[in-house]
Amino acid sequence: MTIAIYSRSSNHDHSNYIEDIYRLLKDEGVDLIIFEPYYQFIKKTYQFNLSLETFSNSEELIAKASYVISLGGDGTLLETIDLVKKSGVPLLGVNTGRLGFLASVNTNDLKKSIQLLLKEKFTLDKRELIEISGCNNCFGEVNYALNEFTIHKKDSSAMINIDTYIDGVFLNSYFADGLIVATPTGSTAYSLSCGGPIMIPDSDNFIITPIAPHNLTVRPIVISNNKQISFKVSGRSDNFNISLDSRNAQVPTGSEITIKKADFRLNLIALEGQHFFTTLRNKMMWGIDKRQ
């Protein structure tokens, strides 16, 4: 068995966690590989001196790894998806950041979590993704996202008009700063901060959430993720911005964009004792009453 670690270069020293994981895996006869750019970064910056095998791209990761550990926050985990792609290699998020909603393993529980992983005491939480077409292949082969697809006005320009269609049937023209289409996983991310509802991960829906709409009656709407959603954007600027999770592109005004459910799912590892409702209460302090 081989386990891969992905992390991003930052001013936070995670090398001690890697040493802990390495020792735990070595005791169990499990191989460890690490993302090459990050490995070189910690060797240079934090004098990390363990000799580890590395991987540099998606192909090497998929060929070698039985599981992938994302070491960081939710943003790091979203980056890891670009490497895992459609392979189905299960992904475990270890949180070294702040909230860590997707990266749900606390570093204090690292040893216990690795032991549960090696004993296969987990379930695979199969998460739906969202896929885009119609922007001249602006995201290449990684044209999908776990959390959300977003349309946003360019910089500080005037609001944009977003004509929106569901399976070719006109839904609404949103005059707003932008629009979010979130998966159930993304319902606790950007969409939530714009007033969207929380959905459990297996809801099989999308949420369409406007960003600062100039109309009091416009509210988020939930639709089946078996629907195809298309947009045509107009406005005073020549371009507008779109994003898939943390990746961005600029698109000419007047472009037509279509999104739908991706034809594969991401396998997130839910260790024994973990549940979405528990994470919701603990991370979001959902329902907690602070009154004395």
N, C-alpha and C positions, 0 to 999 in steps of 0.2 A: 504494500500500500504506500502511496505517496500523497502527501498533503502539501498544497501550495499556499504561500502567503503573499497577499498583495497589500501594499501600503503606498501612500504618497509622501514625497519629500516635504518636510515641514520643519518648523522650529520646535517641535515636540519630539523628545527622544523616546522612541518606542523600542529601542534595542534590548532593554531588559525583558520586555514581554516576549520578544523573539527568542532570547536565550532560554526563557522558561518553557516556551513551546518546544524548542529543540530538545531540551533535556527530557521532557515528558514523552516525546515521540521516540527518542533514542532508546529509552527504557523499554518501550513496547516494540522495538524493531521496525519502526515506521520511518520512511524517508521524508525529508523536508526539502522543498525547493522554494526559492524566494524571487520576487520580481527584480530583475537585474538592475535597472536604474535606481531603485530604492536601496538595494544592497550596496551599490557603489557609494550612494549618498551617505549611508550610516557608517560605512567604513572610513570615509573621509572626514565626516563631521563629528562623529561620536566615537571614533577609534574602535569600532566594532571589529573583533578579531576572530570570530568563528568562521571556519571555512565551510561554505554552503554551496550546494548546486543551485543554479539559477535558471529562470526562463525569461525570455525577452518579448514574446508575442503570444497571441491567442493560440496559434497552432501548437507551439511548444507546451503551453499550459494544458490544452485539451488532450494532447497525446500522453502526458505524464501524470496528471493529477486525478486522484480519486475524489478529493474534496478541495475546496478553496476556502481559506480564511481571509476575510477582509479585516484589516487592522486599522481602525480609525473611527470615523463617524459615518453618518448616513451618506454624505457626499462621496466618501471613499468607496462605500459599498456600491453606489450607483456607477462609479467608474469601473469597478470590477466587472460589471455586466458587459462592458465593451470587450473584455477579454474572454469571458465565459461564452458569450454569444448564444447560439442555439444548441449548444452541446448537451445541455441538461446536467452538467457537472454541478453537484449540490454546493451551495454557498452558505457559509456561516459568518455572521457579522459580529466582531468583537469591538465594543465601543470604548474608545479612548478619548472621545470628544465630550460634547455637552449633553444633548438630548439623547441621541442614539435610539431612535424609534425602530428603524430597520436593523441597525447593528445592536441587537438587544442583549448580547452577553456582556456583563460587567467584568472589568478586569479583575475585580476581587474574587470572581467565580471562575477564573480562567482554568485553573487546574481541574476543578470538578467538570467544567464544560468539555474540556479535551477528553477526559476520561469517558464521559457520556457519548461523545462522538465516536471514540474508538470502539466502544462496546455496542455501537449502533442503537443507542437508546434515544432515538429521535424519530420524528415523522418529517416528511417532505411537504412543505407548505407551497403548493403550486400557485404561483402568482401570474395573473394575466398581464400582458404588456400591450402597449398601444403603438401602432405602426403608421408611418406617414408616406404619402406619395404625392407627386405633383409639384415638387419644388426643384426640378432639374437635378435630382439625385444629390441634393445639397448636404445630406448626412452620410453619403456613401452607403456601404453595406450595413452599417449600424444605424438603420433608419427606424429605430424603435426605442421606447422608453418604459420604465417601470412605474414612475410616478405620474407624469403629465406631459401633455403637449400644450404649448402656450403661444398665443399670438399677442404681440405687444407693439405699441406705437414706437417709432424711432426716437430715441433720446427724449428731449423735452418738447417734441412737436405737438401739434394739435391732436385731438382725439381722432380715432379712425372709425370707419364704418365697416362692420363685418357681417355680410350676408351669409346666413347659416342654413344649411339644408340637411335633412335627415332622410336617407335613402332617396334623395332627389326631390323630396317634398320640402317646400320653404317653411322654416321654423320661425326665424326672426332676423331683423337687422339690428345688431348691437352697435350702438353709438357709445363708445367707451374707450378707455385706455388700452384695453385688450380683452382677451378671453382665454380661459383655461379649460382644457378637457382632461379630467383626471380619471385615473383608474381607481378601483377600491383601495389599492395600496397608497395611491397618491391623495386619497381623500383626507389624510391627516397632515398633508404638507401645504403647498401654496394655496390650493383650493380652500382649505379650512381657514386660512388667514384672510381670505376674501369672502367669507360667509358661507362657504359650502358645507354640506352635511358630512358626517362621518359614516363610512360604510364598512362592514366587515369584509375581509379579504376575498371571500368566495361569493360576493354578491352578483357577479356577472353583469355589471352595469358600468356606464360612464357617467360622470358628472360634468355638465357644462356650466361653468361659473364665470360670469362677467367680472372684469376688473374695473372698478370705478365707473359703472354705467351712468350715463346722463339721463336716467329715467328711473323714477322711484318704483315703478311697477315691475321692473326687470329683476328676476330672482334666479338663483341656480335651479337647474332642472336635471333630473335623473332619467336616463334612457338606457335601454338594453344595449349591451356591448356587441350584440349581433347586428346592430345598425351601422351603416356607413355614414360618416359625417363629412360634409364638404363645406368649404368656405371660399368666399370671394371678398377680398379686402380692397377698400378704396379710401382715399383721404388726400390731404394737401401735400404730404410728403411723397417723394419718389419711391421710397422703400419702407418696409416695416420689418420687424424682428420676429423670428419664430424660435422656439427652443424645444428640445427633447431632453427632459431632466436638466442637466447642467450644460448641455451642448447647444450652441447658438448658431444661427445663420441669418443672413439678411436677404430679403426677397423683394422683388419689384412690386410696387402697388399694382393691383389688377390681376395678380396671379391667383390661380385657383389651386386649392390644397385639399386633399382628401385624407382622412384618417379612418382607421378601422382597428379591430382587435387583431393582434399579431397571431400567426399560425403556430406559435409555440409558447410555452410557459417557462418561467424561471423557478428553479427548485431552491427555495430558501429552507435552511435546516431549522426546524423547531425542536429544540432539545426537550427531553422529558421534563415536565413541570412547567414549560413555557406555554402561554396562551395569549392570543391577541387581546382579550379582555383584561388580563392582568397587566400587560404592557400599557394598555390604554389608561388604566387607573394609575399606574405607577409613574409613567412618563408624562402624561398630560394632566395628572392630578384630577382626573375626571370624577366629578361627584364629591370631591373632598370639601368638607365644610370647615373653614378655618375660624369660624365664630366661637367665641368663648361662652 
